[in-house]
Amino acid sequence: MNEKEVMRDVEGTPAETILKEVHARGVDFDLTHGIEKKLRKANASDGAIEAVRQAGPKVRAQIAKMILGPSPVGVQNVRSEEVRPS
């Protein structure tokens, strides 16, 4: 979802529906102070704002990094003597 879609949905959609959409589709922007201010002005719930924050690209990348560990590039730098055979 882009910022305009989120703003449109916040203004005319129940909070539950917004939460489902944001969790299902994610958002293509990071929540800035200015965007948060606009969402609050449009009466977005705290839950909806937090869902947008968690669905942003930077937070998703941080979560993926924590779950998946080092990237494949980091794995390529491992010396052969450090790799344990299965």
C-alpha positions as CSV (number, residue, x, y, z in Angstrom):
1,M,0.0,0.0,0.0
2,N,1.2,3.5,-0.6
3,E,0.7,6.5,1.6
4,K,-2.3,7.8,-0.3
5,E,-4.1,4.4,0.0
6,V,-3.4,4.2,3.7
7,M,-4.7,7.8,4.3
8,R,-7.8,7.1,2.2
9,D,-8.5,3.9,4.2
10,V,-7.9,5.5,7.6
11,E,-10.5,8.2,6.9
12,G,-13.3,5.9,5.9
13,T,-12.6,2.4,7.0
14,P,-12.9,0.6,10.4
15,A,-9.6,0.1,12.2
16,E,-9.9,-3.7,12.0
17,T,-10.0,-3.6,8.2
18,I,-7.0,-1.2,8.0
19,L,-5.0,-3.5,10.2
20,K,-5.8,-6.5,8.0
21,E,-4.9,-4.7,4.8
22,V,-1.6,-3.4,6.2
23,H,-0.6,-6.8,7.5
24,A,-1.6,-8.5,4.3
25,R,-0.1,-6.1,1.8
26,G,2.5,-4.1,3.8
27,V,3.4,-0.5,2.9
28,D,5.9,0.9,0.5
29,F,7.0,3.7,2.8
30,D,8.6,4.2,6.2
31,L,6.5,6.0,8.8
32,T,8.0,9.4,9.4
33,H,6.9,12.0,12.0
34,G,5.0,13.9,9.3
35,I,3.1,10.9,8.1
36,E,2.3,9.8,11.6
37,K,1.0,13.4,12.3
38,K,-1.3,13.1,9.2
39,L,-2.6,9.7,10.3
40,R,-3.4,11.0,13.8
41,K,-5.2,14.0,12.3
42,A,-7.3,11.5,10.3
43,N,-8.1,9.8,13.6
44,A,-6.0,6.6,13.0
45,S,-5.9,4.4,16.0
46,D,-2.6,3.7,17.8
47,G,-2.9,0.1,16.6
48,A,-3.2,1.2,12.9
49,I,-0.2,3.6,13.3
50,E,1.9,0.8,14.8
51,A,0.9,-1.6,12.1
52,V,2.0,0.9,9.4
53,R,5.3,1.4,11.3
54,Q,5.9,-2.4,11.4
55,A,4.9,-2.9,7.8
56,G,7.4,-0.3,6.4
57,P,10.4,-1.4,4.3
58,K,13.1,-0.6,6.9
59,V,11.4,-2.5,9.7
60,R,10.7,-5.5,7.4
61,A,14.3,-5.6,6.4
62,Q,15.5,-5.5,10.0
63,I,13.1,-8.3,11.0
64,A,14.2,-10.4,8.0
65,K,17.9,-9.9,8.9
66,M,17.2,-11.0,12.5
67,I,15.3,-14.1,11.3
68,L,17.5,-15.1,8.4
69,G,20.8,-14.2,9.9
70,P,23.7,-13.1,7.7
71,S,23.1,-12.4,4.1
72,P,24.4,-14.8,1.4
73,V,27.3,-12.3,0.7
74,G,28.5,-12.8,4.3
75,V,28.3,-16.5,3.9
76,Q,30.6,-16.4,0.9
77,N,33.3,-14.8,3.0
78,V,33.5,-17.9,5.3
79,R,36.8,-19.8,5.0
80,S,36.6,-23.4,4.1
81,E,38.1,-24.6,7.4
82,E,35.3,-22.8,9.3
83,V,32.6,-24.8,7.5
84,R,31.6,-28.0,9.3
85,P,30.7,-31.0,7.1
86,S,27.3,-32.5,7.8
